[in-house]
Amino acid sequence: ASEVFQVSIKEVTSDMRRKAKVINFGILYGMGVNALKQNLGGSRDEAKQFYDAYFNRFTTLATYLEDVKTNTARQGYTETFFKRKRFFPGIKSSLPFIRASAERMAINAPIQGTSADILKLAMIDATEYIAKNNLDGKVDLLLQIHDELVFEIDEKVSENIANELVDILQSVLNSFYPFFGGDDVKILYNPEE
């Protein structure tokens, strides 16, 4: 919010945070001016000002999003960081609303797809840890909800196991690329939840 509205962190209000979240996630996932207007409230002109100011401020992101659309139109697909492909036949449609829909999905696919890939790798690592340490029945992976894993852990081992699982999940990408190591990758963990 501080960056989007170009104010100090101390000046950020809860409304600014809400709007920044709508703008950040909305634009990353292909939201246009009309959808931004609906989600932010206010007029189309205000939404257009937010939209334009956002891309003027974050020019690298604007370039990336245009590159995704251009490359998808050329190749017909996008790729996740792990090279999993998603095809978009509508990207070359002569109908503007079909092409625009395909462009929005193409922008979203590498981000959400890579997140899904990472979560699947985390599930594999956690499951292997549970099996290797004979923790079946003491530690169970119950649910995956979007970008969250929910475990049920026997209270007798919960503190040690929870901390070990956090370490495993935070290091899931270390074996793929060195720049993923250390403090660059963090998974939020609240032992009170």
Contacts in CASP RR format, 6 or more apart in sequence:
PFRMAT RR
TARGET T0000
AUTHOR 0000-0000-0000
METHOD contacts of the structure
MODEL  1
ASEVFQVSIKEVTSDMRRKAKVINFGILYGMGVNALKQNLGGSRDEAKQF
YDAYFNRFTTLATYLEDVKTNTARQGYTETFFKRKRFFPGIKSSLPFIRA
SAERMAINAPIQGTSADILKLAMIDATEYIAKNNLDGKVDLLLQIHDELV
FEIDEKVSENIANELVDILQSVLNSFYPFFGGDDVKILYNPEE
1 7 0 8 1.000
1 12 0 8 1.000
1 16 0 8 1.000
1 17 0 8 1.000
1 19 0 8 1.000
1 20 0 8 1.000
2 8 0 8 1.000
2 9 0 8 1.000
2 11 0 8 1.000
2 12 0 8 1.000
3 20 0 8 1.000
3 57 0 8 1.000
3 58 0 8 1.000
4 16 0 8 1.000
4 19 0 8 1.000
4 20 0 8 1.000
4 23 0 8 1.000
4 24 0 8 1.000
4 50 0 8 1.000
4 53 0 8 1.000
4 54 0 8 1.000
4 57 0 8 1.000
5 12 0 8 1.000
5 16 0 8 1.000
5 19 0 8 1.000
5 20 0 8 1.000
6 57 0 8 1.000
7 16 0 8 1.000
19 40 0 8 1.000
19 50 0 8 1.000
22 36 0 8 1.000
22 39 0 8 1.000
22 40 0 8 1.000
23 36 0 8 1.000
23 40 0 8 1.000
23 50 0 8 1.000
23 51 0 8 1.000
23 54 0 8 1.000
26 32 0 8 1.000
26 35 0 8 1.000
26 36 0 8 1.000
26 39 0 8 1.000
27 36 0 8 1.000
27 51 0 8 1.000
27 54 0 8 1.000
27 55 0 8 1.000
27 61 0 8 1.000
27 65 0 8 1.000
28 61 0 8 1.000
28 107 0 8 1.000
28 108 0 8 1.000
28 111 0 8 1.000
29 104 0 8 1.000
29 107 0 8 1.000
29 108 0 8 1.000
29 111 0 8 1.000
29 112 0 8 1.000
30 65 0 8 1.000
30 103 0 8 1.000
30 104 0 8 1.000
30 107 0 8 1.000
30 108 0 8 1.000
31 39 0 8 1.000
31 104 0 8 1.000
32 51 0 8 1.000
33 44 0 8 1.000
33 47 0 8 1.000
33 48 0 8 1.000
33 51 0 8 1.000
34 44 0 8 1.000
34 47 0 8 1.000
36 47 0 8 1.000
36 50 0 8 1.000
36 51 0 8 1.000
37 43 0 8 1.000
37 44 0 8 1.000
37 46 0 8 1.000
37 47 0 8 1.000
40 46 0 8 1.000
40 47 0 8 1.000
40 50 0 8 1.000
41 47 0 8 1.000
55 61 0 8 1.000
55 62 0 8 1.000
65 107 0 8 1.000
68 78 0 8 1.000
68 106 0 8 1.000
68 107 0 8 1.000
68 110 0 8 1.000
69 103 0 8 1.000
69 106 0 8 1.000
69 107 0 8 1.000
71 78 0 8 1.000
72 78 0 8 1.000
72 88 0 8 1.000
72 91 0 8 1.000
72 102 0 8 1.000
72 103 0 8 1.000
72 106 0 8 1.000
73 91 0 8 1.000
73 92 0 8 1.000
76 87 0 8 1.000
76 88 0 8 1.000
76 89 0 8 1.000
76 91 0 8 1.000
76 92 0 8 1.000
77 85 0 8 1.000
77 86 0 8 1.000
77 87 0 8 1.000
77 88 0 8 1.000
78 85 0 8 1.000
78 86 0 8 1.000
78 88 0 8 1.000
78 106 0 8 1.000
78 109 0 8 1.000
78 110 0 8 1.000
79 85 0 8 1.000
79 86 0 8 1.000
79 110 0 8 1.000
80 86 0 8 1.000
80 109 0 8 1.000
80 110 0 8 1.000
80 113 0 8 1.000
80 114 0 8 1.000
80 116 0 8 1.000
80 117 0 8 1.000
81 110 0 8 1.000
81 114 0 8 1.000
81 117 0 8 1.000
82 114 0 8 1.000
82 117 0 8 1.000
82 176 0 8 1.000
84 113 0 8 1.000
84 117 0 8 1.000
86 106 0 8 1.000
86 109 0 8 1.000
86 113 0 8 1.000
88 102 0 8 1.000
88 105 0 8 1.000
88 106 0 8 1.000
88 109 0 8 1.000
89 102 0 8 1.000
90 98 0 8 1.000
90 99 0 8 1.000
90 101 0 8 1.000
90 102 0 8 1.000
91 99 0 8 1.000
91 102 0 8 1.000
91 103 0 8 1.000
91 106 0 8 1.000
92 99 0 8 1.000
93 99 0 8 1.000
93 102 0 8 1.000
115 147 0 8 1.000
118 172 0 8 1.000
118 173 0 8 1.000
119 144 0 8 1.000
119 147 0 8 1.000
119 149 0 8 1.000
121 172 0 8 1.000
121 173 0 8 1.000
122 149 0 8 1.000
122 168 0 8 1.000
122 169 0 8 1.000
122 172 0 8 1.000
123 141 0 8 1.000
123 144 0 8 1.000
123 149 0 8 1.000
125 168 0 8 1.000
125 169 0 8 1.000
125 172 0 8 1.000
126 141 0 8 1.000
126 149 0 8 1.000
126 151 0 8 1.000
126 165 0 8 1.000
126 168 0 8 1.000
126 169 0 8 1.000
127 141 0 8 1.000
129 135 0 8 1.000
129 164 0 8 1.000
129 165 0 8 1.000
129 168 0 8 1.000
130 136 0 8 1.000
130 139 0 8 1.000
130 140 0 8 1.000
130 141 0 8 1.000
135 157 0 8 1.000
135 161 0 8 1.000
137 154 0 8 1.000
138 153 0 8 1.000
138 154 0 8 1.000
138 156 0 8 1.000
138 157 0 8 1.000
138 161 0 8 1.000
139 151 0 8 1.000
139 152 0 8 1.000
139 153 0 8 1.000
139 154 0 8 1.000
139 157 0 8 1.000
139 161 0 8 1.000
139 165 0 8 1.000
140 151 0 8 1.000
140 152 0 8 1.000
140 153 0 8 1.000
141 149 0 8 1.000
141 150 0 8 1.000
141 151 0 8 1.000
142 150 0 8 1.000
142 151 0 8 1.000
142 152 0 8 1.000
143 149 0 8 1.000
143 150 0 8 1.000
144 150 0 8 1.000
149 169 0 8 1.000
151 162 0 8 1.000
151 165 0 8 1.000
153 161 0 8 1.000
153 162 0 8 1.000
154 161 0 8 1.000
159 191 0 8 1.000
162 189 0 8 1.000
162 191 0 8 1.000
166 187 0 8 1.000
166 189 0 8 1.000
169 187 0 8 1.000
170 185 0 8 1.000
170 186 0 8 1.000
170 187 0 8 1.000
171 181 0 8 1.000
171 182 0 8 1.000
171 185 0 8 1.000
172 185 0 8 1.000
173 180 0 8 1.000
173 181 0 8 1.000
173 185 0 8 1.000
174 180 0 8 1.000
174 181 0 8 1.000
174 182 0 8 1.000
174 185 0 8 1.000
END
